[in-house]
């Protein structure tokens, strides 16, 4: 028997006899209910409403030009009709580009804000886990079943709100201290993927 095998065996025995404390967190609920998440959602709703108003105006103009072409195009002089067709096509392309760019911009911003808040929540979870002696804290989405008493989501939300920090600042701090945790916040928060402050 090698020394490494003996050490591993001793460690496994120690873990088996230690008290194991488990908990879980619903990251999506924490994201929706924490102050930073609620504020982000309100900001996104305002931005979406403004973009919708702009895009509806562009769409209405495109539809007006299309109707004019269909109803009056045959009666127009060739040059007049060509000008109207050019105007229609130009405004249709602008509308399509604005629609795509707005959607992509909103999605990118949502990913940035969501990622920042989820990394903050992960830092809070680690702090609560270490402070309360949890062996492991899991994400609800990966669980088949757990006792409701092991849900620390409300505790995480209260702790994060009480810190009153700029979204992302806790995650940045944890990145700097990554060696203390043995992992980075990016590695520790795969749950950030697929989350949204807008859509859920």
N, C-alpha and C positions, 0 to 999 in steps of 0.2 A: 504494500500500500504506500503510495507516494504521500508526501507532506501536503500537496495541494488537495488530494482526495480527502485526507483527514480533516483539513481546514474546512472544506466545503461541507463535509458531513456534520461537523460541529455547528456550522452556521445554520444548516437546514434544521438541526435538532433545536437550536435556540429559537428559530422562527416558529417552529411547530408548537413550542411551549409558551410563546409570547401571546399576550392578548391581542387579538386582531380586531381593529375597529374600522368598519367600512361605512362610507356615506356616498350619496350621489347628488348631482346638481343637474337641474333642467336648464341648460344654457340658453335655449331659445326663450323660455319664460323669463329668465333673468335679464336677457337682452331687451325683451319687450317691456318689462316692468321697472327696470332701473331708471333713474332720472335721466342719465345720458341717452339711453335708448329712446325714451319718450320724447325728449327734446329733438333728437335726430329725426324721429318719425314726423314730428310737427313741421320741422324745417323742410323735409322732403315733400310733404303734402303741399306746402305753399309753393315750392318750386315746380311740382308737377302741375298744379293748377295754372300757374303762369304759362308754362310750356303748352299745356292743352289749349289755353285761350289763343296763344300765338299760332299754333298749328291748325286750329279750327278756322282762324281767319284766313290762313294760306289755303286751306282746303276749300273753303267757300269760294275764294277767288278763282281757283282752278276749275271748280265745278261751274261757275258762272261763265267762264270763257269757253268751256266745253259746250254748254248749252247754246251759247251764242254762235259757235261754229256750226252746230247741228241745225239750228233754226234759220240762220241767216247766211251761212257760208255759201250756199249755192247761188245766192243773189248778189254776192259781192264781186267787185272787180278782182282779177287774179292777184294783183299786188296787195290789195287790202286784205284779201283772204290769207295770203302768205304771211303778212305781218301778224295777223291774229293767230295763225297756227304757231308761228315762232314764239309769240308771247305766251301762248298756252303751254307749249313744250318747255319753255324756260322756267315758268312758274311751277309746272308739274315737277320738273327735276329738282328745283329748289325745295319744294315741299317734301319730296322723297328724301333728299339729303338731310334736311333739317330734322325730319322724323327719326331717321336712323342715327344721326349724330346726337340728338337729344336722348334717345333711348340708351345709347352706348355710354354717354356722359353720366347719366343718372345711375346706370348699373355700376360703372367704375367708382363713382362717389360712394354709392351704397356699400360696395365691397371694402373701400378704404375705411369708412366710418365703422361698419360692422366689425371688421377685423381689429380695429383699434380697441373697441369696447370689449370684444371677446377676449383679447389678450389681457386687458385690465382685469376682467372677471377671473381669468385663469390665475393671475397673480394674487387676487383676493382669495381664491379657493386654496391655493398653496399655503398662504399665510394662515388661514383658518385651519387647514389640515394639520400644519405643523404645530400650531398653538394648542389644538385640541387632541393631539396625539392620534390622528387617524392614520391607519396603515395605508389606506388607499381611498381616493375619492374618484368616483366614476361619473361619466356623463350619462344622463337618463336614456338618451337615444340608443345606447349600446346594451341596455338592460332588458331582460325578459320579465323580471319581477324583482321587487325589493319592498321591504317594510316601509310604509310611509314615514315612520319615525326616523329613518336614515336620510331623509330628504333635507338638505341644508340650503336649498335655493333661497328661501326667505332670509336666512342669516347672511348669505352672500350679498343679496340685494341691499339689505340694511347696511352692511359694512361698507360696500362700495359707495352708496349714497352719502354716508357719513363722512367719507374722505373728501368729497366735494372737489375732485381733481379734474383737470382737463382730460377728455377722452384720449386714451393712448399713452398718457404719461406713466401710468403704473407699469404697462407693458414694456415701455422703453427702459424704465429703471430695472425691471426684471431681466431684460436683455443684457444690461451692463453687469448684473450680478449673476449671470447664467451659471457660472462655475459653482456657485453656492447650491444651486438646485440640481445640477448635473444635467440640465437640458435647457433649451431655449424656449421662450414662449411660443415661437412659431412651431417647434416640434411638439410642444405640449398641448396645442390647441387645434388638432385637426377638425374639431367640431365647428371651427369658424367657417369652414367651407360649406356652402349651401345655406348658411344663415343669412338673414336679411332684416334690416331695420325698417324696410318699406313694405315688403310683401306679406309679412306674417304678424 
